[in-house]
Amino acid sequence: MFNGLIAYLDSIKARDPAPRSRWEILLYPGLVAVGMHRIAHWLFEARLFFLARFVNHLSRFLTAIDIHPGAQIGRHLFIDHGFGVVIGETAEIGDNVSIYQGVTLGGTDPANGIGGKRHPTLANDVIVGSGAQILGPVTVNARARVGANAVVTKDVPEGAVMVGIPARSTLLDATEYAREFVPYGTPCSETFDPATQKVELLQCQLDQMQKQLKALLDERDVAAEVETPRRKGSRTGA
């Protein structure tokens, strides 16, 4: 258990340069909320629903993060800052997921009042930027990034980068980013600022198109070099 906690703290430190020690991370509201959710979820699984809700409300009062006791959370969830994060009852979160402030993993509202799977599923290594809304029983597949303030209502492919309302995939592919962690869920720059999201994403797409254009021109030049000796040979034979 102690080794598991140390690994959890180290995983957060790897994604956040702010803390100077593990002790400091212990005060993070996101870590407190996840820890209290573990207790609430255990009570929920034991069908002690009132006690589970009590722990949930206490956690929300202390951290301003609302995680329903029924939500299933994997290892090393990092909720950075965390204020205003809401995670619904049937949400499922994989390992090493990062969520920023103001994110909602919200559910659909069945007209017949019957429950069921109605909240999102986040696979391993997903990053959700600040203010993003992921709504309904959609799946955000592994290593996907959801940009700040995006609204996701459909499944997200593995490694995709989603931006906008409604969210759409950018031109950038998962193979294009080399860093293990990307702030705020976008791979545009190290100094990403949510306030200039549109400009940075357009610059990101322009850079990508320039790379693709250069690759096509290089292929054309190589093809031309191969074709030139063939033409000379055909003339000599004639």
N, C-alpha and C positions, 0 to 999 in steps of 0.2 A: 504493500500500500504506500509506504514512504517513497520507494523508488518510483512508483507510478506518479506520485505528486511532483517529485523532482523533474521527471520527464515532461510532465504537463507544464510546469513553470518554465522549463527550458524551451519548450515549443513556443510559448508566448514570447519569451525574450528574443527568439529567432525572428519573430514577426514584428517586433516593436522595439525600436532603439531607445525609447525613453527611459525604461527602468534601469537603475544602477545596480540592483541586486534582486535576488529571488524574494527577499522579504518584502520589498516594495510591491511586487506583483501580487502578493497575498492580499493587498488592500484594494486591488482592482474590483470595481463593482461587477464586471463581467464574470470574474472568477467566483465571487461570492454568490452571484445569481446561479451559476452552473452548479456550484456545490450544494446550494439549498434545493435546487431542482432535483438533484440525485436523491435527496431525502424525500421530497414530495412525490417523486415518481415511484419510489419504493412503497410509500404509503398508498399511492394510487393503485399499484399492482396488487396490493394486499386488500384492495376494495375498502380502504379506510378513507373514503372520499372527503369527508369533512376535514379530517386532519391534514390531508394532502392540500386541500384548498387553503387551510390556515397557513401552512408553510409557504405556499405560493403567494398569498397576500402579504405575508411578512417580508418575503424576499422582494416583492414589488415595492413595498414601502421603503425598504432600505436601499434599493438599487435603481429604481425606476425602470426595471426590466421585467417584463411579464412573460413568463414561460409557463404554459399550461402543464399541470402535473402529468398529463397523458402523453406529452411529446416525447419522442424517442431520440436521444442524443448520443452520438458516438464519442470517441476519444478526442481530447485536445481541441474542443470548441473554444475559439477565441472571440469574445464579444468586446470589441475595442470601444472605449468610452461608454457605449451601451444605452445612453439615455433614450427612452422611447422605443426600444426594441420590443416587438410583440411576436411570440411564437405560439401558434395554435395547437389545439389538442392532438390532431392526427399528423402533425408535422414529423418528418423523419430527417435526421441530420447525421451524415457520415462522419468520418475521421478527418481531423486537421482542417476543419472549415473555419473561415474567418468572416465575421459579420460586424459591420460598422453601425454607428448610431442611427436611430430612426428607421431601421429596417422592419418591415412587416412580413411575416410568413402567414398570410391570411387564408381564410377558407371561404368556400361558397356557402350560400345559405339555402339549404334544401327547402322547397316550398311545402313538402309534406312533414317537415319537422323531424325526419329520420336522419340519424347521424351517418356514419360511414367515413370513408377516406375523403376528406374535403380540404386538406391542407397540403402544402408542397413537400417534396422529397428532395433534399440536397445530397448529392453523392460526395465522395471524398475530395478534399482539396479545393472545394468551391470557395470563391471569394465574393461577398455581396457588399457593394459600395453603399455609402451613407444615403439614407432616404429611399432606398430601393423598395419596391413592393412586389412580392411574388405571391400570386393569388390563385387559389384553387389547387386541385390534386395534380399539379404538373410536376415533372421531374427535371431538375437541373443536374445534368450529368457531370461526371468527374472532370475536375480542372477547369470548369467554366468560370467566367468572370461576369458578374452583373454590375454594370456601371452605376455611378451615383444617380439617384432619382429615376432610374429605369422602372418600368412597370411590365412585369413578365406574366403572361397569361397562357403561354404555350410551352411545351417541352423545349428544353435547351440542349443542343447537341454537346457531346464531349468536347472540351477545349474551346468552346465558342466564347466570344466576347460580345455581350449584349448591351445595347444602349438605346435610349429613347423611350417614347410613349406612343404606341405600345412598343415594347422592346424589339429590336431587330439586331441581327448579327452584323458586326463590322467585317471588313475585308481581312482583318488579321486572323491568322490561323494559330492554333496552339503551338505549332512547331517554330513559330517566329519569335517567341519570347524565351530567353535563356535563363532569366532570373527565377528563383524558386518561389519568390513571393512578390506580388505586385500591389502597391498601395491603392486602396479604394476600388479595386476590382478592374482596373484598366491598365493596359500595357503601354500607354502612350509615352510616358516619360517618368523619370525618377521624381520630378517635382510637380506631379499632377495636382491640380487645384480644381475641385468641383465647380468653382465659380466660372472657370473658363473651359468647361468640359467640351462644348461644341467645337470651339476653335482647336483644341488639342486633338480631338478625335478626327477632325478634318485634316489636320496636319499629319496625323498618324496614317490615315487612309492615303493621303498624297504620297507619303514616303513609301508606302507599300506598293502603290501603282508605279512609282518611279523604279522600284526594284524589279517589278514584273516587266516593265518596258525594257529595262537594261538587259534582263535575261533573254527576252525575245530578240533584241537586236544582236546580242552575242550569238544566239542560235542561228540567226540569219547570216551573220558573217562567217561562221563555221561552215554552214551549208554552201555558201558562195565559194569558199576556199576549196572545198571538196569537189564542187562542180567544175571549177576552172580547169584542172588537169584533165578531166574527162573530155571536155570540149576540145582541148588541144590534141588529145589522143585521137579523137574522131576525125579531126581535120588532117592529121598526119596520115591516118589510114586511108583517107580518101585520095 
